[in-house]
Structures are given as structure tokens and as C-alpha cells.
Amino acid sequence: MADASFDVVVIGGGHQGLIAANYMIRNGYTVGLFEQRRELGGGGCTESRPISGFIGNPCAHVAGLWASPVNQDFKLHERGLNYIFPRVHASMVYPDERCIVSCRSYEWDKETGMVVPLEDVVEKNIKEVERISPRDADALARWQSEGKIWEWGFAAQGVLWSPPALPGEVDLVEALIQNPNSGIDRRHQFMTATEYVCDLFESDELRAHSLRILDSVGIYPDEPAPLPVMLSNVPMQVIGFGGAVYEGGTHNAIHAFQRALAEGLAKMALRAAADSGLDTVGFTGGVAFNELMTRKIREVVESEGLRFLRHRQVPPGDGGVSLGQAVVAALASS
């Protein structure tokens, strides 16, 4: 392995590393994906935790990944990844026993990735805010009627799920900042989360609710954060636009990425076999212990009419290498 050569090396086999590797393979690059743990998936893996008899995901979280084009690019819904969108999206109970509850305000088409706002639900969520803070509800209603909330949110999503703008190009959020009528202040990109929500809302209740939303995505009150991240969460989530949960658990996302990766590897092997005039494809090495990837590669190879070879009596990885070394040593000493 020390003398192996790759076009691209990806360090870490978590969900982001798997996504990067999939895109590189799709574009014809040879990829070395390295993960120090016993399985791919990083924090998305299911483990025995927090105590004996229980299982959980170190990175179990609300899934904003549903909005990523990776779902459609690799047809992840056909590879076992589905999302659950709870009707109640977010809530908060205040010390005086008042509360705020917002419901999901959009529909998502998993085939196309299209998002359709549910305007009647948005109006209900704004009415819910009105019970807590009429002035903040007025601000939300004004932004909503002017189309600003969705404009901000979709611009932020476009930046978050796309490669960085090239030199000389202006991304969608920067275009908002440069537009004096967008409602986005240039100062917002340098603010902490607390400063940002205080600039948007007047009531302590809506500010606290917004900070709790931002905290759920790893943005803490006294820290500045990228403006696209804040825009995609506040005020978007206040009106009901936000995350889902992975059906069956976070590990199902990891399995879907691995199936996509295996299919990409199988197609590379098929091209190589065609170029060499071969009718057989073999799969070996430590990664061949991954039964999920092995099954998927076999399925793709055999669907094209080629023979698939895998280990049966001799293990892949170091076990097979050790046996080979023993055989060579035995032959050398005989």
C-alpha cells in the first residue's frame, strides 16, 4: 500500500469524506479513502453506547442533508436512505409557561429535490409567534409578504450546497449583501449569533428561540458564524423550514453513501475490464471485509454479465497477505 498512487486522497471516511469520494469517482478520478476506525461512517456509525445494552450514533442529529443535491446526484432514496419530516418542527417553553410551536412549512420531492413552501402553514407559524411577540410577528409577516425569507434561505442553501464561487464571481449571499433592498445588512456577516438575532427580533423570547435553533446546528451565542449558515436557519426555521430525521437512524445515510461508492468502484472496474478484454472482476484487500460494499459491487458486475471473484477460503486483507508470505517462505526453504 505504501507505493500506491491516487489522483485524490480523502482522509476520513465519515459522511463528508464518503460524499467527496463519490463525487471524485463519478468524475473519473482514482481515490484513496482512508479511515482509521474499523468501519466507514465516522460519527454516523451505530455503536454500543452510552452504556451496555444500548446502541446509538455519536453524531445523531437533525438531518439538514435532505436539502443537499447529493440525494438526487446519487439517487440515495434508491439506496436505502429516506427521511422523516415531523409535522411539528420546533418548539420552546418559556419560564412563564408560555410556549411557541412551529410546524413544517414545506414539501420536498425526493426525486427532483424541489421544495414547495406551504404558505398556509407559514401563516399559522407567524400567528404562533404573534402570541409571544406581535411586533416580531409583524416583521416576519412583512418579510414573508415581500418574499424575503425564502429568498434569504434559498440563497443560503445555494451557497452551502455548492462549490465556492470562483475568483471574480459573486455568490448568492454576497449578491444579497450588495443589494440595498434585500434586507440583509453587510454587518450581519461579522456578527455573533446573539448580535444577529438581536438585530432581527425585538423580543427576548424570539431571540432565545432563534439562539436555540442556531445552537442545534453548532452555532453558539457568542461566536460569529458564516452568514449562509445563519440565514438558512434564522428566520427560516422560525417559520417552519428546517431539518428532518433519518429513517432507521443515522447509519442508514452511511450505508447509502457506501452503496453509491461501491457502484462507482464497480463501474471503474468494468471500464478497466473492457479496456483489457477481460470477463472477470475480483475484489480484495481489507475493504472486502465490508459485506455491504462487496454485495453491491458483485450485483453491478454480474448485472453486466461478468464473472465476480471474492474471497472464500482465504481472508482478504492482512490475513491473506500473511498466508501468502507463509507459502512463499515455505517454498523458499524447501
HELIX and SHEET records of a PDB file:
HELIX    1   1 HIS A   15  ARG A   26  1                                  12    
HELIX    2   2 GLY A   42  GLY A   44  5                                   3    
HELIX    3   3 GLY A   64  ALA A   67  5                                   4    
HELIX    4   4 VAL A   70  ASP A   73  1                                   4    
HELIX    5   5 LEU A   76  ARG A   79  5                                   4    
HELIX    6   6 GLU A  119  ILE A  132  1                                  14    
HELIX    7   7 PRO A  134  SER A  145  1                                  12    
HELIX    8   8 LYS A  148  LEU A  160  1                                  13    
HELIX    9   9 LEU A  172  GLN A  178  1                                   7    
HELIX   10  10 ARG A  186  PHE A  190  5                                   5    
HELIX   11  11 ALA A  193  LEU A  200  1                                   8    
HELIX   12  12 ASP A  204  ASP A  215  1                                  12    
HELIX   13  13 LEU A  227  LEU A  231  1                                   5    
HELIX   14  14 GLN A  237  ILE A  239  5                                   3    
HELIX   15  15 HIS A  251  SER A  276  1                                  26    
HELIX   16  16 GLY A  286  PHE A  289  5                                   4    
HELIX   17  17 GLU A  291  SER A  303  1                                  13    
HELIX   18  18 ASP A  318  SER A  333  1                                  16    
SHEET    1   A 2 VAL A   8  ILE A  11  0                                        
SHEET    2   A 2 VAL A  31  PHE A  34  1                                        
SHEET    1   B 2 GLU A  47  SER A  48  0                                        
SHEET    2   B 2 ILE A  55  GLY A  56 -1                                        
SHEET    1   C 2 TYR A  83  ILE A  84  0                                        
SHEET    2   C 2 VAL A 245  TYR A 246 -1                                        
SHEET    1   D 2 VAL A  88  VAL A  93  0                                        
SHEET    2   D 2 CYS A  99  CYS A 103 -1                                        
SHEET    1   E 2 TYR A 106  TRP A 108  0                                        
SHEET    2   E 2 VAL A 115  PRO A 117 -1                                        
SHEET    1   F 2 THR A 280  GLY A 282  0                                        
SHEET    2   F 2 ARG A 307  LEU A 309  1                                        
END                                                                             
